[in-house]
Amino acid sequence: MVLLFLFAFIVLINCVYFLLFSKFSLRSKNKEAQKNYIPLSLVVYTKNQALNLKDNIPLWLEQEYPDFEIILINDASFDDSLNVMELFEENNENIKIVNVENNETFWGSKKYALTLGIKKASHQRMIFTGADCKPASNKWLNEMGAHFSSKKQIVLGYGSYFKKKGLLNKLIRFDTLLTAIQYFSFTLFGMPYMGVGRNLAYSSNVYYDNGGFVSHMEIQAGDDDLFINQAATKTNTAICFSKKSFTYSESKSSWKEWISQKKKHITTAKLYQFKHQFLLSFFYTSLLLFWAFSIITLSLFDWKIPSVIILFRVVFQYIIMYHAAKKLGEKDLITWFPFLEILLIIFQFTIFIICSLPKSNSWK
């Protein structure tokens, strides 16, 4: 019986987290776009993305926003990225190019390149994305920029991935969905802890007041989540989740590439503030324990009691996740939730073990 009570307690912890996530999931709507447009700088990081630049620069230029510039950062690309940028710059006065060459001090540092791009920006409010990110609509800048105010100096958006066939694509999008639910919900509870560089906005005041990326410049990853973790507060951060504000990019095409990406994310998460590390690790631990105890209790006890506990938890989770998935345009993942959750837990645990071993910080 002790095992059953312990199992019920683990389910209770799971449900407390999902109740927290309902703050976002059951939120009725996003903030309306404001009519007073503030000047914006769209800062785009690029490294060997010539083909994506050809496709996406026209989409950025077509944004229905009265006053914005585009800062294109070429981070020592060895393809035709710089040539593509220069072709568009010739015919568009609101495009500025920052051509970054490698140097001995900041060899291959994305944060160094972004720092130069931020210094080039003419406007105080900046929206960040990558060369491979397509805006969901021509209202993207309008939707993200609407959340800036005298108090709100950071805006967290949603960077989604294109839907494709295959288990890997579903798992990546499920992981992205779950991560977004967490950082949106924690922000609404006054504890913002991260954002994603595919769709993120903040002011130059926030950047300079927090010393930019200086405190974690030696860490190759983390220009988005580590910076937001140190700079975001309950009063200066807003969220934007209207479907017109999303960006879309291609997900990793191989398991090896995705695992490498996850290793970087887990490495930077270890540098979050302690309270954020604790809450996040406790959540994933509770998920792992739930499925472990599900197997154990079904094996040791009459199946009826464990089944009721499992069903209660799964239904409770489904209600919360269902509304969040609809809100973020990931409805096709709904029927896959239990399987994807189990698979993600296995991968998270495995990658965590791998990251605990000696490793290199080199950017790939």
C-alpha positions in Angstrom: 0.0 0.0 0.0 2.9 2.3 0.6 3.8 2.1 -3.0 0.3 3.1 -4.1 0.3 6.1 -1.7 3.7 7.1 -3.1 2.4 6.6 -6.7 -0.7 8.8 -5.8 1.7 11.5 -4.4 3.7 11.5 -7.6 0.5 11.9 -9.7 -0.4 14.8 -7.4 2.9 16.5 -8.2 2.3 15.9 -11.9 -1.1 17.5 -11.7 0.2 20.5 -9.7 2.5 21.2 -12.6 -0.2 20.7 -15.2 -2.4 23.0 -13.1 0.3 25.6 -13.3 0.5 25.1 -17.1 -3.3 25.7 -17.3 -2.4 29.4 -16.6 -1.3 29.5 -20.2 -3.3 26.6 -21.7 -6.7 27.9 -20.6 -5.9 31.6 -21.2 -8.7 33.0 -23.3 -6.7 35.1 -25.7 -3.5 37.1 -26.3 -3.2 40.8 -25.9 -4.6 42.9 -28.7 -2.1 44.6 -31.0 -1.6 48.3 -30.2 -2.1 51.0 -32.7 0.8 53.2 -31.8 3.7 51.6 -33.7 7.1 51.9 -32.2 10.2 51.7 -34.5 11.7 48.1 -34.5 15.0 46.5 -35.5 14.7 43.0 -36.9 18.0 41.3 -36.1 18.7 38.2 -38.1 21.6 35.9 -37.4 23.1 34.1 -40.4 25.8 31.5 -40.9 25.8 29.7 -44.3 22.1 30.2 -45.0 22.2 31.6 -48.5 19.2 29.6 -49.8 17.1 30.5 -46.7 18.0 34.1 -47.1 16.7 34.2 -50.7 13.4 32.7 -49.5 12.9 34.7 -46.3 14.3 38.2 -46.8 11.3 39.0 -49.1 8.9 37.7 -46.3 10.6 40.0 -43.8 10.4 42.9 -46.2 6.7 42.3 -46.7 5.9 42.8 -43.0 3.0 45.3 -42.7 4.8 47.5 -40.2 5.4 51.3 -40.8 8.8 51.7 -39.3 11.3 48.9 -39.1 14.8 48.0 -40.3 16.5 44.6 -40.9 19.9 44.0 -39.5 21.4 41.0 -41.4 24.4 39.5 -39.6 26.7 37.4 -41.7 28.8 35.3 -39.2 31.8 34.4 -41.3 29.8 32.4 -43.8 31.7 30.5 -46.5 28.7 30.1 -48.9 26.9 32.9 -50.8 25.1 34.4 -47.8 26.9 37.8 -48.0 26.3 38.1 -51.7 22.6 37.4 -51.2 22.4 40.1 -48.5 24.2 42.6 -50.6 21.8 42.0 -53.5 18.8 42.8 -51.3 20.6 45.7 -49.7 21.0 47.5 -53.0 17.2 47.8 -53.5 16.1 48.2 -49.8 17.2 51.2 -47.7 16.0 49.6 -44.5 18.5 46.7 -44.8 21.8 46.9 -43.0 24.5 44.3 -43.2 27.0 43.3 -40.4 29.7 41.2 -41.9 31.6 39.4 -39.1 35.0 38.0 -39.6 36.5 35.4 -37.2 39.1 36.7 -34.8 41.3 35.0 -32.3 39.4 36.2 -29.2 35.9 35.3 -30.4 36.5 32.6 -32.9 33.1 31.2 -34.1 31.1 32.9 -31.4 27.5 33.5 -32.2 27.2 35.9 -29.3 30.0 38.0 -30.6 28.3 38.3 -33.9 24.9 39.1 -32.3 26.6 41.8 -30.2 27.9 43.5 -33.3 24.4 43.3 -34.8 22.8 44.8 -31.7 25.3 47.7 -31.8 24.3 48.3 -35.5 20.6 48.6 -34.7 19.1 52.1 -34.9 16.0 51.3 -32.8 15.8 50.5 -29.1 13.3 47.7 -29.5 14.6 44.6 -31.3 13.1 41.4 -32.6 15.5 38.4 -33.1 15.2 35.5 -35.4 17.3 33.2 -37.6 17.8 33.1 -41.3 15.9 29.8 -41.5 12.8 31.2 -39.8 9.7 32.1 -41.8 7.1 34.4 -40.2 3.6 32.9 -40.1 2.1 36.1 -41.5 2.9 39.6 -42.6 1.6 40.8 -39.2 4.5 39.1 -37.3 6.3 42.3 -36.4 3.0 44.0 -35.5 2.0 41.2 -33.2 5.4 40.9 -31.4 6.0 44.7 -31.3 2.5 45.3 -29.7 3.7 43.8 -26.4 6.4 46.3 -25.9 5.6 49.0 -23.4 7.4 51.3 -20.9 7.4 48.3 -18.5 7.5 45.3 -20.8 10.9 45.2 -22.4 11.1 41.5 -23.2 8.7 39.6 -25.4 8.7 35.8 -25.7 7.3 34.4 -28.9 6.8 30.9 -30.3 9.2 29.4 -32.8 7.5 26.3 -34.3 8.7 23.7 -36.8 7.2 22.7 -40.1 5.1 19.5 -39.9 6.6 16.6 -41.7 6.1 12.8 -41.8 8.1 10.7 -39.4 8.5 10.1 -35.7 11.5 12.4 -35.3 9.5 15.5 -36.5 6.7 14.7 -34.1 9.0 14.3 -31.2 10.9 17.5 -31.9 7.6 19.4 -32.2 6.3 17.8 -29.0 9.4 18.8 -27.2 9.1 22.4 -28.6 5.4 22.5 -27.6 6.1 21.3 -24.0 9.0 23.8 -23.6 6.8 26.6 -24.8 4.0 25.7 -22.5 6.5 25.8 -19.6 8.1 29.1 -20.4 4.8 30.8 -21.2 3.2 29.5 -18.0 6.1 30.3 -15.8 6.1 33.8 -17.2 2.4 34.3 -16.5 3.2 33.2 -12.9 5.9 35.9 -12.6 8.9 33.5 -13.1 10.2 34.0 -16.7 13.2 31.8 -17.3 13.9 31.4 -21.0 13.0 32.3 -24.5 13.9 30.9 -28.0 16.1 32.8 -30.4 13.9 31.9 -33.4 11.3 34.3 -32.1 12.4 36.7 -29.3 12.3 40.4 -28.6 13.9 42.7 -26.1 15.1 46.3 -25.9 18.6 47.5 -26.1 18.2 48.9 -22.5 17.6 45.4 -21.2 20.6 44.2 -23.2 23.1 46.8 -21.9 21.7 47.0 -18.4 22.5 43.3 -18.0 25.9 43.4 -19.6 24.8 41.7 -22.8 26.3 38.2 -23.1 29.4 38.9 -21.0 28.6 36.6 -18.1 28.3 33.6 -20.4 30.3 34.6 -23.4 32.5 31.5 -23.1 29.5 29.2 -23.5 28.8 28.8 -27.2 25.0 28.2 -26.8 22.6 30.3 -24.7 22.4 33.6 -26.5 18.6 33.3 -26.0 17.8 31.2 -22.9 20.8 32.2 -20.8 20.3 35.9 -21.5 16.6 35.8 -20.8 17.3 33.8 -17.6 19.5 36.6 -16.3 17.5 39.5 -17.6 13.8 38.6 -17.4 11.7 39.6 -14.4 8.0 39.3 -13.5 7.5 42.9 -14.4 9.5 43.4 -17.6 8.5 40.3 -19.6 5.4 39.6 -21.8 4.4 36.7 -24.0 3.0 36.6 -27.5 1.2 33.5 -28.8 -1.2 34.7 -31.5 -0.9 32.4 -34.5 0.1 35.4 -36.7 3.2 35.9 -34.5 4.7 32.4 -34.9 7.8 31.6 -36.9 8.4 28.3 -38.6 11.7 26.6 -39.5 12.9 23.2 -40.5 13.5 20.7 -37.7 16.6 18.5 -37.5 16.5 15.8 -40.1 18.5 13.1 -38.2 18.4 11.8 -34.7 22.1 12.5 -34.3 21.6 16.2 -35.2 18.7 16.6 -32.8 20.5 14.9 -29.9 23.5 17.2 -30.5 21.0 20.2 -30.3 19.4 18.8 -27.1 22.9 18.4 -25.5 23.5 22.1 -26.0 20.1 23.0 -24.4 20.7 20.8 -21.4 24.1 22.2 -20.9 22.8 25.8 -20.8 19.9 24.8 -18.5 22.5 23.8 -15.9 23.4 27.5 -15.7 19.9 28.8 -15.0 19.0 30.3 -11.7 18.7 27.6 -9.0 15.0 28.0 -8.6 14.4 27.5 -12.3 16.7 24.5 -12.4 14.9 22.9 -9.4 11.4 23.5 -10.8 12.3 22.2 -14.3 14.3 19.1 -13.1 11.6 18.3 -10.5 9.0 18.3 -13.3 10.9 15.9 -15.5 11.7 13.7 -12.6 8.0 13.5 -11.7 7.2 12.5 -15.2 9.9 9.8 -15.1 8.7 8.5 -11.8 5.0 8.5 -13.0 5.7 6.1 -15.8 8.1 4.0 -13.7 5.6 3.6 -10.9 2.8 2.9 -13.5 4.7 -0.2 -14.6 5.7 -1.2 -11.0 2.2 -0.9 -9.5 0.5 -2.6 -12.4 2.9 -5.5 -11.9 2.6 -5.8 -8.1 -1.1 -4.9 -7.4 -4.5 -5.6 -8.8 -4.7 -3.7 -12.0 -7.9 -1.8 -11.1 -6.5 0.7 -8.5 -3.3 1.6 -10.5 -5.4 1.9 -13.6 -7.7 4.4 -12.0 -4.7 6.5 -10.8 -3.1 6.4 -14.3 -6.3 7.2 -16.1 -6.9 10.2 -13.8 -3.5 11.6 -14.5 -3.5 11.0 -18.2 -7.0 12.6 -18.6 -6.0 15.6 -16.5 -2.8 16.1 -18.6 -4.7 15.6 -21.8 -7.2 18.4 -21.0 -4.3 20.9 -20.3 -2.2 19.8 -23.3 -5.1 19.7 -25.7 -5.9 23.4 -25.2 -2.3 24.4 -25.4 -1.7 22.3 -28.6 -4.7 23.9 -30.3 -3.5 27.4 -29.2 0.0 26.8 -30.7 -1.1 25.0 -33.8 0.0 21.5 -32.9 -3.3 19.7 -32.9 -2.0 16.7 -34.9 0.2 15.8 -31.8 -2.7 15.4 -29.5 -3.3 11.6 -30.1 0.4 11.0 -29.7 0.8 12.6 -26.3 1.5 9.5 -24.0 3.8 7.9 -26.5 5.8 11.1 -27.2 6.0 11.9 -23.5 7.5 8.5 -22.7 10.0 8.7 -25.6 11.0 12.3 -24.7 11.6 11.2 -21.1 13.9 8.4 -22.2 15.8 10.7 -24.5 16.1 13.5 -21.9 17.4 11.1 -19.3 19.9 9.6 -21.7 21.1 12.9 -22.9 21.4 14.2 -19.3 23.7 11.2 -18.6 25.8 11.9 -21.7 26.1 15.6 -20.7 27.4 14.6 -17.3 30.4 13.1 -19.0 33.5 15.2 -20.0 32.8 17.2 -23.1 33.9 20.0 -25.4 32.3 23.4 -25.6 33.0 23.8 -29.3 30.3 25.2 -31.5 29.2 22.9 -34.3 
